[in-house]
């Protein structure tokens, strides 16, 4: 029943609609199921069901439309995806609220600015009910309430109907998390049942569980206990032997200490009876912690308590990475739960075993330089890798020199260089790479991590990331989804410590047994968070109770300090990261001294460097500052650090200062340039967006929009809406600049972009303003006019402009052209003239131009130009139906692209190679040819669509698939009419005419070929 006009009295206290005839219930623990009053609802097709699954898993949270689009199409949304998303939402709303009026607001699937929210009471979502019931079971188990624990776990498990059925990458982390929680709940149920004396009743199910999860040592321990208490000592020992053999054969290790201890007890008949005190082997600290196959030598750090199972699992992953190939581990949890402490304990074990360890840390506050996470890693590994300095790693230092063109392949080369460095370092003894506080990483650092996810499997490295819950952050969700696809990836979510572990922690800090009432109080107030517990214990005074929160603890300590000490601590909180002592003293005119009172808050990670011991300390200190003082401290730090801080940091601090707008704008623009040099394109775009909002002068904003346009073509694709908007804004600004301004760079950039986007009228207008100039600029104008002429089918005009461009380039000093071969008209002019002359029927002239382009690329030693020359050779061969030449050139193009990490040349080479295979008679490659074409245009290249469709249509025709050939020709002719790309229109008419037997089509094609002067195509028509 609709909640369309639900009055206020019909809303629950939490704001959820109370349905008149019963709630809509959502089930994702199995195939997606949505019911009202027990009746299933029809939800539409697979995409709509996937969308609802994504929303149910994030119920009662606003999910951005951008993230949903990315998730629904696995990071490759088609054009118009946002419109399609809205149609899916409309379908789901009709299904969920069929009686809602057209103008009434949706109550279940609500719209928000930029996103959507599924508003559902928690008890209507099975995954939420499962988590709550499993939590009740865990608490009852920790309290020794066996019957209640078993009941809660059983109720939780009864909600499952199978696994999550969607294949979306964005759902995999949720599926992994829920599957692990299901296994933990099952293990908890058996633990409770065995402890309650119901071992006989659960033995069959427990055997099946252990068979399905053979490496869960706690479950194996429960099976041994159940068998022993059933009077079957021999069977219990056999279960242990089976587990020991499994671990030895598959992992080369022995069982963990807890299981070995139980084995000894079974042998000696000293197993505690039912109702007796649970020993280490019979009860874990909470259900389901996988002990793992074994542990390395050494032990955890003294302050690590309650994390034996997690540390054992990480140790196993370390061993597996050295033996079977690289591994990933993500430690996810709230602030203070012990993520970094756990990673540090693993790092100590690795170091004790002679395994190199490198750390990269992300600051939770402030503005770090681009790629800061990986800068630290590269600095740590470069000496250990024993590699010559790789120029591709320059982006992690000062960056390449200014003024260079943006190279679309540079990021791939740098990513590959970092991957090679990791492999080289790990080759001899393995490697532990800790990425701490990954939730605070910049977007570019996350992209590099996603690249590493595809390569680390062939190394001997264990990459450990610590991060806070990330489900609200699409960039982190995408990164973790990529990691989840890597074999051997594990995600750990440490829970709060249980009562036993809290007691251990109290004893660690006080040296005395913990009173039960203190343990209960600490659990209640901290949820078992070890950092919170430690802070409250440390701050406790003999005459009073501990303060109620960590923030109050920090505040109390700060207020007890003298003003001069407090001053430099306040500046340190504003910095948000490690800070050089000299800079800190310059910003405060105060000597930095680590007195005993200060040392609890601040650490020295290196000589002359200080930082807060924990991000929560910095957050609390920063929150305690009055707004005016914050602004003053940001300005003081920026002024003192002009020659030390990065442009991004200076922009960040001046942004938060008052009355420093000019400095903010200046350093924001500097930060964008700096990030671009460092190949941190996402970071650069963020700075450019901020700068564009601040600028008023058209000339300055035009430069920003051109910069944005270049970067957006690399990051989101040339056909994206973002590029369209940026280019349109740039053209608008171009009309408003001072008439005497030099806009040649803008004309060239926007003209070339318009050609690639099949906006030929715009390109011709911009190019015409360049053609009257001298030198390279004039050549660029004629080149663009020639390109427009080719695509629009005005071949004689195209030949004239391209020849004019070549003539102008010949007048220039050859030294001016070095390095420009692939990125200015120099080489491409020959390439396009080869295409034009091929269609005009002058094959010899076309070959001569292709040879000239190749020679120019070789003289410049330019991989991009070399790849471009082979691409055009293949393109020309496709025009001429020369299968052998197309295949040879396509293979060369693909090989250069792979070797130089230039994906466009790989995908284009793939298409031409598949076309050659089909055109040569292998129609088994038809599907591969279609897929390869989709790869060429995936990032939005709009020009050449009619050309690739014409080539495919001809290949289908030759192999006898006439209906498909006609359909492809129809599609190509429709695009030609829409955008004016008519160069292959005659060929498309020819194919369709032959496929359908329509003489009118053939006649139209022949007339068009003759009008264009395309003798190559005209000769294919029957006389």
Secondary structure as UniProt FT lines:
FT   TURN            4..5
FT   HELIX           8..10
FT   TURN            13..14
FT   TURN            20..21
FT   STRAND          24..27
FT   STRAND          33..36
FT   TURN            37..38
FT   STRAND          39..40
FT   HELIX           46..57
FT   TURN            58..60
FT   STRAND          63..64
FT   HELIX           65..72
FT   TURN            73..75
FT   TURN            79..80
FT   HELIX           81..96
FT   TURN            98..99
FT   TURN            102..103
FT   STRAND          109..112
FT   TURN            113..114
FT   STRAND          115..118
FT   HELIX           122..124
FT   HELIX           126..142
FT   TURN            143..144
FT   HELIX           146..157
FT   TURN            158..159
FT   HELIX           169..195
FT   TURN            196..197
FT   HELIX           199..212
FT   TURN            214..215
FT   HELIX           217..229
FT   TURN            230..231
FT   HELIX           233..251
FT   HELIX           257..268
FT   TURN            274..275
FT   TURN            280..282
FT   TURN            287..288
FT   TURN            302..303
FT   HELIX           308..324
FT   STRAND          327..332
FT   TURN            335..336
FT   HELIX           339..352
FT   TURN            353..354
FT   STRAND          356..361
FT   TURN            370..371
FT   HELIX           372..385
FT   HELIX           391..396
FT   TURN            397..398
FT   TURN            402..403
FT   TURN            408..409
FT   HELIX           410..429
FT   STRAND          431..436
FT   HELIX           438..440
FT   HELIX           443..453
FT   TURN            454..455
FT   HELIX           456..458
FT   STRAND          461..467
FT   TURN            471..472
FT   HELIX           474..484
FT   TURN            487..488
FT   STRAND          490..492
FT   HELIX           499..510
FT   HELIX           516..526
FT   TURN            527..528
FT   HELIX           530..539
FT   TURN            542..543
FT   HELIX           550..559
FT   HELIX           563..575
FT   STRAND          579..580
FT   HELIX           581..588
FT   HELIX           596..599
FT   TURN            600..601
FT   STRAND          602..606
FT   TURN            607..608
FT   STRAND          609..612
FT   HELIX           615..623
FT   HELIX           627..640
FT   TURN            641..644
FT   HELIX           647..656
FT   HELIX           661..677
FT   TURN            678..679
FT   HELIX           681..694
FT   HELIX           698..715
FT   TURN            718..719
FT   HELIX           721..734
FT   TURN            735..736
FT   TURN            739..740
FT   HELIX           744..756
FT   TURN            757..758
FT   HELIX           760..771
FT   HELIX           775..791
FT   TURN            792..793
FT   HELIX           795..810
FT   HELIX           814..817
FT   TURN            818..819
FT   TURN            821..823
FT   HELIX           825..839
FT   TURN            840..841
FT   HELIX           843..860
FT   HELIX           863..879
FT   TURN            880..881
FT   HELIX           883..899
FT   TURN            900..901
FT   HELIX           903..919
FT   TURN            920..921
FT   HELIX           923..925
FT   HELIX           926..937
FT   TURN            938..939
FT   TURN            943..944
FT   HELIX           945..958
FT   TURN            959..960
FT   HELIX           962..979
FT   TURN            983..984
FT   HELIX           985..996
FT   HELIX           999..1012
FT   HELIX           1015..1018
FT   TURN            1019..1020
//
